[in-house]
Amino acid sequence: MPTEDPLQPTAPALAVPQPLRRRARLRELPPPVRLLLASQLAFNIGFYLVIPFLAQHLTESLLLAGWLVGLVLGLRTASQQGLFFVGGALADRYGTRPVVLAGCLVRVAGLLVLAVADGLPAVVVGTVLTGFAAALFSPAVEAALAHEGRELERRGTTTRTELFALEEVVSRTGSLLGPALGAALLFVPFGTLCVVSAGFFVLVLLATLRWSPRTPPAGGAVAVLTGWRRVLGNRRFLALCLLQSTALLAHNQLYLALPAELERSTGSQAALGWLLVLAASVTIALQVPVARRTRRARPGRVLPLAALVTATAFAVVAGASALEPPSGPAALAPAAALVVLLSLGQVLAAPVVRDLVPRMAQEASVGAHYGVLASVGGLVVLVGSSAVGALLAPAGVSGPAASLPWVLLAGASTTSALGLAVLLRRA
């Protein structure tokens, strides 16, 4: 019996009306979808209200050594990215509502522990709890949006890709508002900042209790081990996880390698904050328009193109870092090009990948698939960033050695582009 190609949009996805204006679309989305989007906004505001200032608190207030600060931050990432596969499988088993509620409770507990922590053991407990909370609610929300997006496609309201694009805008807006609010509250103790952050998650918890429907998991409850077996048996999907993980590795360079480039080109990292604002602004401005233009394009074209755009970003800096930087504002040109091109690559890829995951999963055990995608990406970031970090020492001084980490990153993205083109070619 012929089967539907999971890599191609379904017929209802193609029969959609002309895209609505962004505000009109928000008004016309069903209440559960608007609640999910509002929750993502609150998640990111609460997260970025605290996390950017955690390292400073550990160093200046708790007087922890630099390697201990790095260990704590690494534990947070590991407990989040590394455990996404757990949260996704739990969402398939119990549904979105209970897993989001559990994630909110764990995040509030973690933030309150951080608020009163006066030593390393308590800091580690609070940090791991805050990371694990995201591993619970993030894949659950993604799975719920995937299900709701499929229903919206059937009704002809919008495509699932555009819904994920809108969610990217909402999330990135939260990542801008959170640090801004945190900077405005720098005069308050770090513990108070944690309590304010916890308040956002309490609001999400109450809103979920009040308005989130008590619906069973989409497609019926799936045992945790059954979901994982489905994922491990989906070899094409596992190949996608590995190839697409370079996109997460590339985005991570905004925090790892970009500071080294700024030191090389300008002698300081003073422009880092503005460049991160630029990255968020590109996403907010372009995400929905680009998703509209690519909504009928095949993933086998969009994802390799996104990887090549990312490779170009690294190639630009690789070429510039071998030369002496110009004087004045022009010295920032390679870093600015890196930020814009990395953001554009993410704008192209993010909603397409998130729509492709449930298609490759045949709309079954979607949470487990999202969770494994994130966990594989986290593992690749851990290994890849370690390799890049080992090469960053000479990257602060112009010369051939400064190009090495950028050449490595460009090569990884180019390899992914070729692999994605082969993996996603139409049968």
Long-range contacts (C-beta under 8 A, 24 or more apart in sequence): 5-426, 5-427, 6-359, 6-360, 6-361, 6-362, 7-298, 7-299, 7-300, 7-356, 7-359, 7-360, 7-424, 7-426, 8-298, 8-426, 9-159, 9-296, 10-153, 12-153, 12-154, 12-156, 13-153, 13-159, 13-160, 14-296, 15-156, 16-153, 16-156, 16-157, 16-158, 16-159, 16-295, 17-156, 19-158, 19-162, 19-292, 19-295, 20-158, 22-166, 22-169, 22-288, 25-158, 25-162, 25-166, 26-166, 28-157, 29-152, 29-157, 29-163, 30-148, 30-152, 31-211, 32-144, 32-148, 32-211, 32-212, 32-213, 33-145, 33-148, 33-152, 33-163, 35-207, 35-208, 35-211, 35-212, 36-141, 36-144, 36-145, 36-148, 36-167, 37-166, 37-167, 37-170, 38-170, 38-207, 39-100, 39-137, 39-141, 39-204, 39-207, 39-208, 40-141, 40-167, 40-170, 40-171, 40-174, 41-170, 41-171, 41-173, 41-174, 42-174, 42-200, 42-201, 42-203, 42-204, 43-134, 43-137, 43-138, 43-171, 43-174, 43-200, 43-201, 43-204, 44-171, 44-172, 44-173, 44-174, 44-175, 44-177, 44-178, 45-174, 45-177, 45-178, 45-181, 45-200, 46-107, 46-111, 46-178, 46-197, 46-198, 46-199, 46-200, 46-201, 47-134, 47-174, 47-178, 47-197, 48-174, 48-175, 48-177, 48-178, 48-179, 48-182, 49-178, 49-179, 49-181, 49-182, 49-185, 49-193, 49-196, 49-197, 49-200, 50-111, 50-114, 50-182, 50-193, 50-194, 50-197, 51-76, 51-130, 52-178, 52-179, 52-182, 53-182, 53-186, 53-190, 53-193, 54-114, 54-127, 57-190, 58-123, 61-190, 62-117, 62-118, 62-119, 62-120, 62-123, 64-120, 64-123, 68-120, 72-120, 72-123, 72-124, 72-127, 73-127, 74-382, 75-124, 75-127, 75-128, 75-131, 76-127, 76-128, 76-130, 76-131, 77-131, 77-378, 77-381, 77-382, 78-131, 78-378, 78-382, 79-127, 79-128, 79-129, 79-131, 79-132, 79-135, 80-131, 80-132, 80-134, 80-135, 80-378, 81-135, 81-374, 81-375, 81-377, 81-378, 81-379, 81-381, 82-135, 82-375, 82-378, 82-379, 83-131, 83-132, 83-135, 83-375, 84-135, 84-138, 84-139, 84-370, 84-371, 84-372, 84-373, 84-374, 84-375, 84-378, 85-228, 85-231, 85-368, 85-371, 85-372, 85-374, 85-375, 86-135, 86-136, 86-371, 87-135, 87-136, 87-137, 87-138, 87-139, 87-140, 87-367, 87-371, 88-139, 88-140, 88-142, 88-143, 88-227, 88-366, 88-367, 88-368, 88-369, 88-370, 88-371, 88-372, 88-374, 89-224, 89-227, 89-228, 89-365, 89-367, 89-368, 89-371, 90-136, 90-140, 90-224, 90-367, 91-139, 91-140, 91-143, 91-144, 91-217, 91-367, 92-143, 92-217, 92-221, 92-222, 92-224, 92-227, 92-365, 92-366, 92-367, 92-368, 93-217, 93-221, 93-222, 93-223, 93-224, 93-227, 94-217, 94-221, 95-215, 95-216, 95-217, 95-221, 96-140, 96-141, 96-143, 96-144, 96-212, 96-215, 96-217, 97-208, 97-212, 97-213, 97-214, 97-215, 99-136, 99-137, 99-140, 100-136, 100-137, 100-140, 100-141, 100-204, 100-208, 100-212, 101-205, 101-208, 101-209, 102-136, 102-137, 103-133, 103-134, 103-135, 103-136, 103-137, 103-138, 103-140, 104-133, 104-137, 104-201, 104-202, 104-204, 104-205, 104-208, 105-205, 106-132, 106-133, 106-136, 107-133, 107-134, 107-137, 107-198, 107-201, 108-198, 108-201, 108-202, 108-205, 111-194, 111-195, 111-197, 111-198, 111-201, 112-194, 112-195, 112-198, 114-190, 114-191, 114-194, 115-190, 115-191, 115-192, 115-194, 115-195, 115-198, 116-191, 133-201, 135-371, 138-374, 139-367, 139-370, 139-371, 139-374, 140-367, 142-354, 142-366, 142-367, 142-370, 143-218, 143-358, 143-366, 143-367, 143-370, 144-218, 145-354, 146-354, 146-355, 146-357, 146-358, 146-366, 146-370, 147-218, 147-358, 147-366, 149-355, 150-358, 150-363, 159-295, 159-355, 160-355, 160-358, 161-291, 161-294, 161-295, 161-351, 161-352, 161-354, 161-355, 162-288, 162-291, 162-292, 162-295, 162-351, 164-291, 164-350, 164-351, 164-354, 164-355, 165-287, 165-288, 165-290, 165-291, 165-350, 165-351, 166-287, 166-288, 168-283, 168-287, 168-347, 168-350, 168-351, 169-283, 169-284, 169-287, 169-288, 172-280, 172-283, 172-284, 172-287, 173-280, 173-284, 175-280, 176-277, 176-280, 176-281, 176-284, 217-367, 218-363, 218-366, 219-363, 219-364, 219-366, 222-364, 222-365, 222-368, 224-368, 226-365, 227-365, 227-367, 227-368, 228-368, 228-372, 230-361, 230-364, 230-365, 230-368, 230-369, 231-361, 231-365, 231-368, 231-369, 231-372, 234-360, 234-361, 234-369, 236-360, 236-423, 237-357, 237-360, 237-361, 237-369, 237-372, 238-372, 238-376, 239-419, 239-423, 240-353, 240-356, 240-357, 240-360, 240-373, 240-420, 240-423, 240-424, 241-372, 241-373, 241-376, 241-377, 242-376, 242-380, 243-416, 243-419, 243-420, 243-423, 244-303, 244-349, 244-353, 244-373, 244-377, 244-416, 244-420, 245-376, 245-377, 245-379, 245-380, 245-381, 246-307, 246-310, 246-380, 246-384, 246-412, 246-413, 246-415, 246-416, 247-306, 247-307, 247-310, 247-345, 247-346, 247-349, 247-353, 247-377, 247-413, 247-416, 248-377, 248-378, 248-380, 248-381, 249-377, 249-380, 249-381, 249-384, 249-385, 249-409, 249-412, 250-310, 250-313, 250-314, 250-342, 250-345, 250-409, 250-412, 250-413, 251-342, 251-346, 252-381, 252-385, 253-314, 253-338, 253-342, 253-388, 253-409, 254-279, 254-339, 254-342, 256-385, 256-388, 256-389, 256-392, 257-388, 257-392, 257-395, 257-405, 257-406, 257-409, 258-335, 258-338, 258-339, 260-392, 260-395, 260-396, 260-405, 261-317, 261-321, 261-334, 261-335, 261-338, 261-395, 262-332, 262-335, 263-396, 264-321, 264-325, 264-395, 264-396, 264-397, 264-398, 264-402, 265-320, 265-325, 265-331, 265-332, 265-334, 265-335, 266-325, 266-331, 266-332, 271-332, 271-335, 275-335, 275-336, 275-339, 276-339, 278-336, 278-339, 278-340, 278-343, 279-339, 279-340, 279-342, 279-343, 282-339, 282-340, 282-343, 282-344, 282-347, 283-343, 283-346, 283-347, 286-343, 286-344, 286-347, 287-347, 287-350, 287-351, 290-347, 290-348, 291-351, 294-348, 294-352, 298-424, 298-426, 299-352, 299-353, 299-356, 299-424, 300-420, 300-421, 300-423, 300-424, 300-425, 300-426, 302-348, 302-349, 302-352, 303-348, 303-349, 303-352, 303-353, 303-356, 303-420, 303-424, 304-417, 304-418, 304-420, 304-421, 304-424, 305-348, 305-417, 306-345, 306-346, 306-348, 306-349, 306-352, 307-345, 307-349, 307-413, 307-414, 307-416, 307-417, 307-420, 308-413, 308-414, 308-417, 309-341, 309-344, 309-345, 309-348, 310-341, 310-342, 310-345, 310-413, 311-410, 311-411, 311-413, 311-414, 311-417, 312-341, 312-410, 313-337, 313-338, 313-340, 313-341, 313-342, 313-345, 314-338, 314-406, 314-407, 314-409, 314-410, 314-413, 315-406, 315-410, 316-341, 317-406, 318-403, 318-406, 318-407, 318-410, 319-403, 321-395, 321-398, 321-399, 321-402, 321-403, 321-406, 322-398, 322-399, 322-400, 322-402, 322-403, 323-398, 324-398, 325-398, 384-412
